[in-house]
Amino acid sequence: MSDTGRVMETVILAVVIAVVVLGALGGLIVGSRRRKPLPPPPPRTPDITAPPAEPHVGDEAETPRDEPRRTIEEVDLPGGPAPVVVEEPPVVEAPEIEIPEPTAGRLVRLRTRLSRSQNALGKGLLTLLSREHLDEDTWEEIEDTLLTADVGVQPTQELVERLRERVKVLGTRTPAELRGLLREELLKLVGTDADRTVRTEPEDRKPGIVMVVGVNGTGKTTTTGKLARVLVADGRSVVLGAADTFRAAAADQLQTWGERVGAYTVRGPEAGDPASVAFDAVKEGKEMGVDVVLIDTAGRLHTKTGLMDELGKVKRVVEKHAPLDEVLLVLDATTGQNGLVQARVFAEVVDITGIVLTKLDGTAKGGIVVAVQRELGVPVKLIGLGEGADDLAPFEPEAFVDALIGD
């Protein structure tokens, strides 16, 4: 190789070495600029004492230490809403069973109440009969007094004729003789030989069945409840049938009356079939072995043919069990002649066997007793003389007439 070639290789080698050296120096300078100081070494880890090992099966447990213990009442509970106290539902106590007063002599005990309203009739007649001269005008006044008291035309004429004859024969008339005379004639008019017993005797394991009918407002449902009291007072067991399903409160009212004396009430859904309720009441009565079943029917307007037909249906359905023993028609004594119109229509639908006159203490027209008996040919068996629970009394002609003429 020539000397020139060697010189060129030496120069190139020197340049390469120089470049390498310069690159290495540059890298050291840059690295020294970016290097950060290292964080101080972490502190020395403390010694941790290992927890005691849990006891295993067979190891002896540590003897418990005696420490005071607090009851739950002494522990302070954290604040917050008060605990909810669940109240137990109140216990509904069964209504106390009442003991009705006995029916014997009940009308006699109520005589004062009756005489307050009816005494005007008796006093008026006695005053007229006590006149020294009984002329035609006086007899006409006697007739008017009787007609005003709703005795009725035919009964009035009969009574006046008998009084005329007896006064003429008697001649001189003392107050005591006149009172005795008038009492006898009024008793004949009212009637003392009719059977006024409410037939409720059970027969052949069949209870006595009584159906109560009448127009709304006469006190029919109340009378049914009071009649239950009368029967219970006489030692009878009773089932009530709430067949007045057209009045929402009728069943509740009747049930309340029954609960007071321990009588069971059979009722159905509101606006349900009355005949079905009546049928079930008789069925329950037979199964329970009670003495009497009382059926309260709807207070039907006597002018509504469809409703009267429904009443006839109730009677027919009940008689599938057994014949009715009584059909009692409830009349409001204060309605006078309107009551007679009602009586006629009801008598065409069902066979009325007895009459109940309510509110007799609220009218001076006690002659309705005579008129309605003549109209239907059936006796008045019960009369109502007030709003009290025991103000329904068996009708006694003697006590009634005594209340009319006073002492």
PAKOL-655162 format. One record per residue (C-alpha): residue number from 1; residue in one letter; x, y, z. Coordinates in nm, 3 decimals. Each point is the difference from the previous one (the first is absolute). Layout:
N
+-----+-----+---------+---------+---------+
|   n | res |       u |       v |       w |
+-----+-----+---------+---------+---------+
| NUM |   A |       X |       Y |       Z |
...
+-----+-----+---------+---------+---------+
This chain:
407
+-----+-----+---------+---------+---------+
|   n | res |       u |       v |       w |
+-----+-----+---------+---------+---------+
|   1 |   M |   0.000 |   0.000 |   0.000 |
|   2 |   S |   0.129 |   0.346 |  -0.073 |
|   3 |   D |   0.074 |   0.255 |   0.263 |
|   4 |   T |  -0.292 |   0.217 |  -0.115 |
|   5 |   G |  -0.250 |  -0.281 |   0.065 |
|   6 |   R |   0.127 |  -0.062 |   0.347 |
|   7 |   V |  -0.030 |   0.366 |   0.085 |
|   8 |   M |  -0.368 |   0.005 |  -0.114 |
|   9 |   E |  -0.092 |  -0.304 |   0.213 |
|  10 |   T |   0.163 |   0.156 |   0.300 |
|  11 |   V |  -0.195 |   0.324 |  -0.047 |
|  12 |   I |  -0.334 |  -0.186 |  -0.038 |
|  13 |   L |   0.066 |  -0.211 |   0.307 |
|  14 |   A |   0.080 |   0.309 |   0.201 |
|  15 |   V |  -0.322 |   0.170 |  -0.110 |
|  16 |   V |  -0.210 |  -0.305 |   0.098 |
|  17 |   I |   0.163 |  -0.019 |   0.341 |
|  18 |   A |  -0.060 |   0.366 |   0.052 |
|  19 |   V |  -0.371 |  -0.030 |  -0.086 |
|  20 |   V |  -0.042 |  -0.295 |   0.237 |
|  21 |   V |   0.170 |   0.182 |   0.283 |
|  22 |   L |  -0.207 |   0.313 |  -0.052 |
|  23 |   G |  -0.326 |  -0.207 |  -0.002 |
|  24 |   A |   0.092 |  -0.171 |   0.320 |
|  25 |   L |   0.080 |   0.325 |   0.174 |
|  26 |   G |  -0.333 |   0.151 |  -0.114 |
|  27 |   G |  -0.195 |  -0.291 |   0.140 |
|  28 |   L |   0.166 |   0.031 |   0.337 |
|  29 |   I |  -0.082 |   0.371 |   0.019 |
|  30 |   V |  -0.370 |  -0.052 |  -0.087 |
|  31 |   G |  -0.038 |  -0.290 |   0.243 |
|  32 |   S |   0.154 |   0.201 |   0.281 |
|  33 |   R |  -0.256 |   0.280 |  -0.063 |
|  34 |   R |  -0.309 |  -0.234 |   0.011 |
|  35 |   R |   0.103 |  -0.211 |   0.301 |
|  36 |   K |  -0.198 |   0.086 |   0.321 |
|  37 |   P |   0.100 |  -0.068 |   0.355 |
|  38 |   L |  -0.133 |  -0.327 |   0.140 |
|  39 |   P |  -0.256 |   0.011 |   0.288 |
|  40 |   P |   0.125 |  -0.068 |   0.349 |
|  41 |   P |  -0.014 |  -0.360 |   0.105 |
|  42 |   P |  -0.323 |  -0.112 |   0.179 |
|  43 |   P |   0.001 |  -0.012 |   0.378 |
|  44 |   R |   0.065 |  -0.321 |   0.173 |
|  45 |   T |  -0.306 |  -0.227 |   0.017 |
|  46 |   P |  -0.126 |  -0.034 |   0.362 |
|  47 |   D |  -0.028 |  -0.337 |   0.157 |
|  48 |   I |  -0.366 |  -0.131 |  -0.001 |
|  49 |   T |  -0.107 |  -0.237 |   0.270 |
|  50 |   A |  -0.207 |  -0.283 |  -0.144 |
|  51 |   P |  -0.356 |  -0.041 |   0.150 |
|  52 |   P |  -0.055 |  -0.292 |   0.223 |
|  53 |   A |  -0.121 |  -0.306 |  -0.177 |
|  54 |   E |  -0.376 |  -0.072 |   0.017 |
|  55 |   P |  -0.094 |  -0.292 |   0.219 |
|  56 |   H |  -0.066 |  -0.324 |  -0.178 |
|  57 |   V |  -0.221 |  -0.292 |   0.093 |
|  58 |   G |   0.127 |  -0.153 |   0.320 |
|  59 |   D |   0.186 |   0.313 |   0.117 |
|  60 |   E |  -0.094 |   0.138 |   0.338 |
|  61 |   A |  -0.186 |   0.331 |  -0.014 |
|  62 |   E |   0.104 |   0.289 |   0.218 |
|  63 |   T |  -0.193 |   0.034 |   0.324 |
|  64 |   P |  -0.263 |   0.275 |  -0.056 |
|  65 |   R |   0.050 |   0.316 |   0.198 |
|  66 |   D |  -0.275 |   0.140 |   0.222 |
|  67 |   E |  -0.118 |   0.321 |  -0.167 |
|  68 |   P |  -0.314 |   0.204 |   0.084 |
|  69 |   R |  -0.269 |  -0.048 |  -0.259 |
|  70 |   R |  -0.274 |   0.247 |  -0.090 |
|  71 |   T |  -0.360 |  -0.083 |  -0.079 |
|  72 |   I |  -0.157 |   0.108 |  -0.327 |
|  73 |   E |  -0.180 |   0.281 |   0.179 |
|  74 |   E |   0.339 |   0.144 |   0.114 |
|  75 |   V |   0.159 |  -0.001 |  -0.344 |
|  76 |   D |  -0.012 |   0.340 |  -0.171 |
|  77 |   L |  -0.135 |  -0.046 |  -0.347 |
|  78 |   P |   0.129 |   0.220 |  -0.280 |
|  79 |   G |  -0.215 |   0.291 |  -0.100 |
|  80 |   G |  -0.255 |  -0.043 |  -0.276 |
|  81 |   P |  -0.373 |  -0.034 |  -0.059 |
|  82 |   A |  -0.204 |  -0.142 |   0.283 |
|  83 |   P |  -0.081 |  -0.367 |  -0.033 |
|  84 |   V |  -0.336 |  -0.079 |  -0.157 |
|  85 |   V |  -0.244 |  -0.138 |   0.256 |
|  86 |   V |  -0.243 |  -0.247 |  -0.153 |
|  87 |   E |  -0.334 |   0.031 |   0.176 |
|  88 |   E |  -0.214 |  -0.307 |   0.031 |
|  89 |   P |  -0.350 |   0.035 |  -0.143 |
|  90 |   P |  -0.261 |   0.072 |   0.265 |
|  91 |   V |  -0.198 |  -0.293 |   0.122 |
|  92 |   V |  -0.362 |   0.031 |  -0.113 |
|  93 |   E |  -0.219 |  -0.113 |   0.284 |
|  94 |   A |  -0.326 |  -0.171 |  -0.073 |
|  95 |   P |  -0.301 |   0.215 |   0.087 |
|  96 |   E |  -0.145 |  -0.065 |   0.341 |
|  97 |   I |  -0.314 |  -0.211 |  -0.017 |
|  98 |   E |  -0.298 |   0.187 |   0.138 |
|  99 |   I |  -0.280 |  -0.163 |   0.196 |
| 100 |   P |  -0.332 |   0.143 |  -0.122 |
| 101 |   E |  -0.274 |   0.067 |   0.250 |
| 102 |   P |  -0.272 |  -0.265 |   0.013 |
| 103 |   T |  -0.299 |   0.048 |  -0.226 |
| 104 |   A |  -0.261 |  -0.093 |   0.259 |
| 105 |   G |  -0.196 |   0.313 |   0.084 |
| 106 |   R |   0.219 |   0.218 |  -0.222 |
| 107 |   L |  -0.296 |   0.192 |  -0.143 |
| 108 |   V |  -0.127 |   0.066 |   0.351 |
| 109 |   R |   0.339 |   0.152 |   0.086 |
| 110 |   L |  -0.023 |   0.215 |  -0.315 |
| 111 |   R |  -0.360 |   0.101 |   0.064 |
| 112 |   T |   0.092 |   0.351 |   0.116 |
| 113 |   R |   0.182 |   0.066 |  -0.325 |
| 114 |   L |  -0.295 |  -0.126 |  -0.199 |
| 115 |   S |  -0.259 |   0.193 |   0.199 |
| 116 |   R |   0.182 |   0.330 |  -0.054 |
| 117 |   S |  -0.081 |  -0.019 |  -0.372 |
| 118 |   Q |  -0.330 |  -0.186 |   0.008 |
| 119 |   N |  -0.168 |   0.155 |   0.301 |
| 120 |   A |  -0.162 |   0.274 |  -0.209 |
| 121 |   L |  -0.225 |  -0.255 |  -0.167 |
| 122 |   G |  -0.126 |  -0.152 |   0.323 |
| 123 |   K |  -0.041 |   0.332 |   0.177 |
| 124 |   G |  -0.185 |   0.147 |  -0.298 |
| 125 |   L |  -0.246 |  -0.288 |  -0.007 |
| 126 |   L |  -0.059 |   0.009 |   0.376 |
| 127 |   T |  -0.058 |   0.375 |  -0.005 |
| 128 |   L |  -0.260 |  -0.030 |  -0.276 |
| 129 |   L |  -0.177 |  -0.296 |   0.164 |
| 130 |   S |  -0.016 |   0.188 |   0.330 |
| 131 |   R |  -0.225 |   0.273 |  -0.139 |
| 132 |   E |  -0.340 |   0.018 |   0.158 |
| 133 |   H |  -0.180 |  -0.014 |  -0.332 |
| 134 |   L |   0.143 |  -0.218 |  -0.277 |
| 135 |   D |  -0.161 |   0.151 |  -0.309 |
| 136 |   E |   0.083 |  -0.070 |  -0.364 |
| 137 |   D |   0.266 |   0.266 |  -0.008 |
| 138 |   T |   0.178 |  -0.170 |   0.291 |
| 139 |   W |  -0.010 |  -0.339 |  -0.172 |
| 140 |   E |   0.140 |   0.159 |  -0.314 |
| 141 |   E |   0.285 |   0.140 |   0.207 |
| 142 |   I |   0.064 |  -0.347 |   0.141 |
| 143 |   E |   0.014 |  -0.137 |  -0.355 |
| 144 |   D |   0.241 |   0.275 |  -0.109 |
| 145 |   T |   0.225 |  -0.074 |   0.298 |
| 146 |   L |   0.020 |  -0.367 |  -0.095 |
| 147 |   L |   0.056 |   0.071 |  -0.371 |
| 148 |   T |   0.275 |   0.251 |   0.080 |
| 149 |   A |   0.175 |  -0.273 |   0.199 |
| 150 |   D |  -0.002 |  -0.221 |  -0.316 |
| 151 |   V |  -0.237 |  -0.257 |   0.146 |
| 152 |   G |  -0.165 |  -0.033 |  -0.341 |
| 153 |   V |  -0.352 |   0.064 |  -0.127 |
| 154 |   Q |  -0.156 |  -0.342 |   0.055 |
| 155 |   P |   0.146 |  -0.059 |   0.349 |
| 156 |   T |  -0.101 |   0.354 |   0.100 |
| 157 |   Q |  -0.359 |  -0.052 |  -0.103 |
| 158 |   E |  -0.017 |  -0.330 |   0.189 |
| 159 |   L |   0.143 |   0.152 |   0.316 |
| 160 |   V |  -0.231 |   0.303 |  -0.005 |
| 161 |   E |  -0.307 |  -0.220 |  -0.046 |
| 162 |   R |   0.092 |  -0.220 |   0.296 |
| 163 |   L |   0.076 |   0.303 |   0.216 |
| 164 |   R |  -0.334 |   0.159 |  -0.088 |
| 165 |   E |  -0.189 |  -0.311 |   0.101 |
| 166 |   R |   0.187 |  -0.057 |   0.326 |
| 167 |   V |  -0.013 |   0.364 |   0.113 |
| 168 |   K |  -0.376 |   0.004 |  -0.064 |
| 169 |   V |  -0.048 |  -0.311 |   0.210 |
| 170 |   L |   0.237 |   0.121 |   0.271 |
| 171 |   G |  -0.182 |   0.328 |   0.055 |
| 172 |   T |   0.187 |   0.185 |   0.272 |
| 173 |   R |   0.374 |  -0.005 |  -0.076 |
| 174 |   T |   0.271 |   0.039 |   0.261 |
| 175 |   P |   0.364 |   0.054 |  -0.112 |
| 176 |   A |   0.095 |  -0.348 |   0.123 |
| 177 |   E |  -0.291 |  -0.160 |  -0.189 |
| 178 |   L |   0.090 |   0.187 |  -0.318 |
| 179 |   R |   0.364 |  -0.103 |   0.026 |
| 180 |   G |  -0.097 |  -0.365 |   0.050 |
| 181 |   L |  -0.246 |   0.017 |  -0.289 |
| 182 |   L |   0.249 |   0.157 |  -0.237 |
| 183 |   R |   0.271 |  -0.247 |   0.101 |
| 184 |   E |  -0.223 |  -0.299 |  -0.075 |
| 185 |   E |  -0.101 |   0.132 |  -0.342 |
| 186 |   L |   0.355 |   0.093 |  -0.101 |
| 187 |   L |   0.123 |  -0.346 |   0.101 |
| 188 |   K |  -0.266 |  -0.154 |  -0.226 |
| 189 |   L |   0.117 |   0.226 |  -0.280 |
| 190 |   V |   0.368 |  -0.084 |   0.045 |
| 191 |   G |  -0.069 |  -0.368 |   0.055 |
| 192 |   T |   0.107 |  -0.220 |   0.287 |
| 193 |   D |  -0.047 |  -0.345 |  -0.148 |
| 194 |   A |   0.262 |   0.019 |  -0.279 |
| 195 |   D |   0.320 |  -0.203 |   0.030 |
| 196 |   R |   0.272 |   0.263 |   0.026 |
| 197 |   T |   0.288 |  -0.240 |   0.063 |
| 198 |   V |   0.294 |   0.028 |  -0.238 |
| 199 |   R |   0.036 |  -0.360 |  -0.115 |
| 200 |   T |   0.366 |  -0.091 |   0.037 |
| 201 |   E |  -0.013 |  -0.352 |   0.138 |
| 202 |   P |   0.254 |  -0.238 |  -0.162 |
| 203 |   E |  -0.149 |  -0.322 |  -0.133 |
| 204 |   D |   0.156 |  -0.324 |  -0.127 |
| 205 |   R |   0.355 |   0.142 |   0.024 |
| 206 |   K |  -0.114 |   0.300 |  -0.202 |
| 207 |   P |   0.027 |   0.348 |   0.148 |
| 208 |   G |  -0.293 |   0.237 |   0.003 |
| 209 |   I |   0.032 |   0.220 |  -0.311 |
| 210 |   V |  -0.119 |   0.362 |   0.013 |
| 211 |   M |   0.015 |   0.238 |  -0.296 |
| 212 |   V |  -0.028 |   0.373 |   0.067 |
| 213 |   V |  -0.132 |   0.222 |  -0.280 |
| 214 |   G |  -0.084 |   0.367 |  -0.035 |
| 215 |   V |   0.078 |   0.327 |  -0.173 |
| 216 |   N |   0.325 |   0.190 |   0.061 |
| 217 |   G |  -0.031 |   0.245 |   0.285 |
| 218 |   T |  -0.244 |  -0.201 |   0.208 |
| 219 |   G |   0.277 |  -0.129 |   0.228 |
| 220 |   K |   0.003 |  -0.348 |  -0.151 |
| 221 |   T |   0.368 |  -0.088 |   0.051 |
| 222 |   T |  -0.001 |   0.151 |   0.348 |
| 223 |   T |  -0.314 |  -0.195 |   0.082 |
| 224 |   T |   0.168 |  -0.323 |  -0.116 |
| 225 |   G |   0.291 |   0.069 |   0.234 |
| 226 |   K |  -0.232 |   0.085 |   0.289 |
| 227 |   L |  -0.202 |  -0.315 |  -0.065 |
| 228 |   A |   0.322 |  -0.200 |   0.034 |
| 229 |   R |   0.038 |   0.156 |   0.345 |
| 230 |   V |  -0.356 |  -0.093 |   0.090 |
| 231 |   L |   0.063 |  -0.362 |  -0.100 |
| 232 |   V |   0.336 |  -0.019 |   0.179 |
| 233 |   A |  -0.166 |   0.143 |   0.312 |
| 234 |   D |  -0.244 |  -0.290 |  -0.019 |
| 235 |   G |   0.287 |  -0.251 |  -0.016 |
| 236 |   R |   0.010 |  -0.061 |  -0.376 |
| 237 |   S |   0.310 |  -0.031 |  -0.220 |
| 238 |   V |  -0.013 |   0.208 |  -0.319 |
| 239 |   V |   0.162 |   0.027 |  -0.345 |
| 240 |   L |  -0.054 |   0.322 |  -0.196 |
| 241 |   G |  -0.017 |   0.011 |  -0.380 |
| 242 |   A |   0.099 |   0.338 |  -0.149 |
| 243 |   A |  -0.193 |  -0.035 |  -0.326 |
| 244 |   D |  -0.036 |   0.377 |  -0.044 |
| 245 |   T |   0.295 |   0.014 |  -0.240 |
| 246 |   F |  -0.112 |   0.319 |  -0.175 |
| 247 |   R |   0.084 |   0.225 |   0.296 |
| 248 |   A |   0.372 |   0.014 |   0.078 |
| 249 |   A |  -0.047 |   0.062 |   0.373 |
| 250 |   A |  -0.281 |  -0.251 |   0.058 |
| 251 |   A |   0.224 |  -0.306 |   0.044 |
| 252 |   D |   0.240 |   0.188 |   0.231 |
| 253 |   Q |  -0.291 |   0.130 |   0.204 |
| 254 |   L |  -0.156 |  -0.343 |   0.037 |
| 255 |   Q |   0.335 |  -0.161 |   0.087 |
| 256 |   T |   0.054 |   0.257 |   0.274 |
| 257 |   W |  -0.339 |  -0.084 |   0.149 |
| 258 |   G |   0.087 |  -0.369 |  -0.012 |
| 259 |   E |   0.342 |   0.038 |   0.160 |
| 260 |   R |  -0.155 |   0.175 |   0.299 |
| 261 |   V |  -0.198 |  -0.309 |   0.094 |
| 262 |   G |   0.226 |  -0.271 |  -0.144 |
| 263 |   A |  -0.203 |  -0.073 |  -0.316 |
| 264 |   Y |   0.188 |  -0.107 |  -0.313 |
| 265 |   T |  -0.065 |   0.202 |  -0.318 |
| 266 |   V |   0.009 |  -0.145 |  -0.352 |
| 267 |   R |   0.071 |   0.263 |  -0.263 |
| 268 |   G |   0.098 |   0.017 |  -0.367 |
| 269 |   P |   0.170 |   0.245 |  -0.235 |
| 270 |   E |  -0.150 |   0.343 |  -0.045 |
| 271 |   A |  -0.265 |   0.001 |  -0.275 |
| 272 |   G |   0.012 |  -0.380 |   0.003 |
| 273 |   D |  -0.293 |  -0.236 |  -0.036 |
| 274 |   P |  -0.231 |   0.041 |   0.304 |
| 275 |   A |  -0.157 |  -0.341 |  -0.053 |
| 276 |   S |   0.345 |  -0.163 |   0.017 |
| 277 |   V |   0.075 |   0.167 |   0.334 |
| 278 |   A |  -0.337 |  -0.107 |   0.140 |
| 279 |   F |   0.060 |  -0.357 |  -0.118 |
| 280 |   D |   0.345 |  -0.010 |   0.162 |
| 281 |   A |  -0.136 |   0.143 |   0.325 |
| 282 |   V |  -0.255 |  -0.280 |   0.034 |
| 283 |   K |   0.265 |  -0.256 |  -0.093 |
| 284 |   E |   0.238 |   0.136 |   0.266 |
| 285 |   G |  -0.279 |   0.006 |   0.255 |
| 286 |   K |  -0.079 |  -0.365 |  -0.060 |
| 287 |   E |   0.366 |  -0.105 |   0.016 |
| 288 |   M |   0.060 |   0.198 |   0.319 |
| 289 |   G |  -0.316 |  -0.134 |   0.159 |
| 290 |   V |  -0.135 |   0.341 |   0.103 |
| 291 |   D |  -0.357 |   0.066 |   0.101 |
| 292 |   V |  -0.086 |   0.289 |  -0.232 |
| 293 |   V |   0.118 |   0.150 |  -0.331 |
| 294 |   L |  -0.098 |   0.364 |  -0.058 |
| 295 |   I |   0.025 |   0.125 |  -0.360 |
| 296 |   D |   0.013 |   0.373 |  -0.063 |
| 297 |   T |  -0.111 |   0.075 |  -0.357 |
| 298 |   A |   0.055 |   0.309 |  -0.211 |
| 299 |   G |  -0.221 |   0.299 |   0.072 |
| 300 |   R |  -0.181 |  -0.019 |  -0.327 |
| 301 |   L |  -0.218 |   0.280 |  -0.129 |
| 302 |   H |  -0.345 |  -0.145 |  -0.040 |
| 303 |   T |  -0.037 |   0.187 |  -0.331 |
| 304 |   K |   0.291 |  -0.186 |  -0.164 |
| 305 |   T |  -0.134 |  -0.320 |  -0.155 |
| 306 |   G |   0.346 |  -0.147 |  -0.067 |
| 307 |   L |   0.109 |   0.043 |   0.359 |
| 308 |   M |  -0.318 |  -0.160 |   0.129 |
| 309 |   D |   0.063 |  -0.294 |  -0.232 |
| 310 |   E |   0.344 |  -0.032 |   0.157 |
| 311 |   L |  -0.163 |  -0.020 |   0.342 |
| 312 |   G |  -0.219 |  -0.283 |  -0.122 |
| 313 |   K |   0.314 |  -0.176 |  -0.126 |
| 314 |   V |   0.162 |   0.024 |   0.343 |
| 315 |   K |  -0.303 |  -0.167 |   0.155 |
| 316 |   R |   0.000 |  -0.282 |  -0.258 |
| 317 |   V |   0.372 |  -0.067 |   0.040 |
| 318 |   V |  -0.021 |  -0.011 |   0.380 |
| 319 |   E |  -0.287 |  -0.246 |  -0.017 |
| 320 |   K |   0.225 |  -0.245 |  -0.185 |
| 321 |   H |   0.142 |  -0.069 |   0.346 |
| 322 |   A |  -0.324 |   0.018 |   0.194 |
| 323 |   P |  -0.321 |   0.204 |   0.012 |
| 324 |   L |   0.010 |   0.341 |   0.161 |
| 325 |   D |  -0.141 |   0.018 |   0.351 |
| 326 |   E |  -0.053 |   0.376 |   0.002 |
| 327 |   V |  -0.006 |   0.288 |  -0.249 |
| 328 |   L |  -0.002 |   0.321 |   0.200 |
| 329 |   L |  -0.091 |   0.327 |  -0.172 |
| 330 |   V |   0.160 |   0.306 |   0.159 |
| 331 |   L |  -0.208 |   0.317 |  -0.027 |
| 332 |   D |   0.073 |   0.352 |   0.120 |
| 333 |   A |  -0.292 |   0.104 |   0.222 |
| 334 |   T |   0.055 |   0.366 |  -0.085 |
| 335 |   T |  -0.085 |  -0.055 |  -0.368 |
| 336 |   G |  -0.366 |  -0.071 |   0.076 |
| 337 |   Q |  -0.203 |  -0.090 |  -0.307 |
| 338 |   N |   0.314 |  -0.023 |  -0.218 |
| 339 |   G |   0.099 |  -0.296 |   0.212 |
| 340 |   L |  -0.322 |  -0.173 |  -0.096 |
| 341 |   V |   0.081 |   0.044 |  -0.370 |
| 342 |   Q |   0.339 |  -0.162 |   0.057 |
| 343 |   A |  -0.161 |  -0.280 |   0.197 |
| 344 |   R |  -0.235 |  -0.087 |  -0.286 |
| 345 |   V |   0.280 |  -0.029 |  -0.256 |
| 346 |   F |   0.228 |  -0.210 |   0.220 |
| 347 |   A |  -0.288 |  -0.230 |   0.084 |
| 348 |   E |  -0.042 |  -0.074 |  -0.372 |
| 349 |   V |   0.363 |  -0.118 |  -0.031 |
| 350 |   V |   0.052 |  -0.196 |   0.322 |
| 351 |   D |  -0.235 |  -0.143 |   0.257 |
| 352 |   I |   0.025 |   0.244 |   0.289 |
| 353 |   T |  -0.045 |  -0.174 |   0.335 |
| 354 |   G |   0.062 |   0.289 |   0.238 |
| 355 |   I |   0.054 |   0.375 |   0.020 |
| 356 |   V |   0.265 |   0.202 |   0.178 |
| 357 |   L |  -0.096 |   0.363 |   0.062 |
| 358 |   T |   0.303 |   0.221 |   0.061 |
| 359 |   K |   0.017 |   0.358 |   0.130 |
| 360 |   L |  -0.334 |  -0.040 |   0.174 |
| 361 |   D |   0.121 |   0.235 |   0.271 |
| 362 |   G |   0.053 |   0.272 |  -0.262 |
| 363 |   T |  -0.360 |   0.030 |  -0.115 |
| 364 |   A |  -0.337 |   0.071 |   0.156 |
| 365 |   K |  -0.165 |  -0.224 |  -0.260 |
| 366 |   G |  -0.001 |  -0.325 |   0.193 |
| 367 |   G |  -0.315 |  -0.104 |  -0.182 |
| 368 |   I |   0.226 |  -0.133 |  -0.278 |
| 369 |   V |   0.022 |  -0.316 |   0.210 |
| 370 |   V |  -0.369 |  -0.064 |  -0.063 |
| 371 |   A |   0.005 |   0.111 |  -0.364 |
| 372 |   V |   0.294 |  -0.212 |  -0.117 |
| 373 |   Q |  -0.135 |  -0.311 |   0.174 |
| 374 |   R |  -0.332 |   0.047 |  -0.178 |
| 375 |   E |   0.177 |   0.064 |  -0.332 |
| 376 |   L |   0.219 |  -0.313 |   0.003 |
| 377 |   G |  -0.194 |  -0.228 |   0.230 |
| 378 |   V |   0.319 |  -0.070 |   0.199 |
| 379 |   P |   0.089 |   0.119 |   0.349 |
| 380 |   V |   0.250 |   0.258 |   0.116 |
| 381 |   K |   0.263 |  -0.208 |   0.180 |
| 382 |   L |   0.270 |   0.250 |   0.091 |
| 383 |   I |   0.015 |   0.375 |   0.052 |
| 384 |   G |   0.296 |   0.237 |   0.015 |
| 385 |   L |  -0.007 |   0.272 |   0.263 |
| 386 |   G |   0.333 |   0.179 |  -0.029 |
| 387 |   E |   0.359 |  -0.008 |  -0.119 |
| 388 |   G |   0.136 |  -0.213 |   0.283 |
| 389 |   A |   0.124 |  -0.353 |  -0.059 |
| 390 |   D |  -0.275 |  -0.151 |   0.215 |
| 391 |   D |  -0.285 |   0.223 |  -0.114 |
| 392 |   L |  -0.160 |  -0.270 |  -0.215 |
| 393 |   A |  -0.281 |  -0.166 |   0.192 |
| 394 |   P |  -0.251 |  -0.278 |  -0.061 |
| 395 |   F |  -0.339 |   0.158 |  -0.062 |
| 396 |   E |  -0.237 |  -0.042 |   0.295 |
| 397 |   P |  -0.354 |   0.130 |  -0.069 |
| 398 |   E |  -0.081 |   0.069 |   0.366 |
| 399 |   A |   0.312 |   0.206 |   0.062 |
| 400 |   F |  -0.054 |   0.186 |  -0.328 |
| 401 |   V |  -0.362 |   0.094 |   0.080 |
| 402 |   D |   0.093 |   0.103 |   0.354 |
| 403 |   A |   0.260 |   0.235 |  -0.149 |
| 404 |   L |  -0.269 |   0.146 |  -0.230 |
| 405 |   I |  -0.251 |   0.090 |   0.270 |
| 406 |   G |   0.252 |   0.082 |   0.274 |
| 407 |   D |  -0.043 |  -0.053 |   0.371 |
+-----+-----+---------+---------+---------+
